[in-house]
Amino acid sequence: MSGATTNDAMALALRALAATLGNQRLATRFLSVSGIEPPDLRQRAGDPALLAALLRFLEAHEPDLVAVAEELGVKPPALVAARREIEQ
């Protein structure tokens, strides 16, 4: 895939990260499940592995995936496709 597509996937994943962290319930669950501390999160926000992990976290609970997708104005499959692109 092209670099532009990967850049688009990364940008969407960063938006999903912001939306997740903006929701107290989701943020608490993601931090707990991932084991990442907030200071580390700030440093690693652009890390493809972290962003893919966030998208996998959302995929694991469809209502969360749908809620974040709706907040971002995209369809849930777009988040799944972004994760796939990032993991390539």
N, C-alpha and C positions, 0 to 999 in steps of 0.2 A: 504494500500500500504506500501511498505517497506521504511525504513529510507533512504536507498540509492536512491530510486526513488525521495523522497522528496528533498534530497540533490541535486540531478541532476536538479530538477525543480528550486530550489533556485539558483543554479549556472547559469542556462540558463536565469533566470529572472534578475540576476545581470548583465549578459552580455548584455541583452536587455536594462537595465537601462543605462549602459555605452554607448551603441550605440545611445540611445535616447538623452542622454545629449551631445553626440558628434555632434549632428545635431542641429544647432542653432534654426531652425524653430520648430522642435519637442520639444526641451528643453524649449523654451519659452512657447509653448502651454501647455506642461505638467505642468510646474510650475504654470502657470496661472490657469489652470483648477483645479489642485490639491490644490492650495493655500499654498503649502509648500514653505518655504524659503530655499535658498541654504545651509545656515549653518545647518538647521534642516535636510535637505536631506542627508548631509554627516553623521550625527549621526544615521539616520534611514535607511541607505542604505540596511542593512540586515534584516529589519523588514518585515516579511511575508505579513502583511497588505499593506504596501507600494508597495512591489513588485507585489502583486496581482492587486493593483490599477493601477500600470503602465501597466501591461499586458491588463487589461480591457480598459485602455485609448487607447492602440494600436488597440485592437479589434474593438473599436468604429469607426475607420476610416480605412477601409481595405487597402488603399494604404500605410498607415503608417505601418500597420502590415506586409504587404508584403515587404516593403523596409527594415525594421529592420530584418526580417527573412532572407532576401537575404544577408544582411551585415553579419549576424551571420553564414550563410551557413546552415540554417535549413529551413524546410518547415513551412509555417504559422501555420498549425495545431499543430506543436510542441510547439509553444508559447501558444496556447489556452490550450493544455493539461497541460503545466507547471502551468498555472494559476489555472486550476481545481485541480491539485495535491496540490498546495500551500494552496488553500482554504479549503481543507478537514480537 
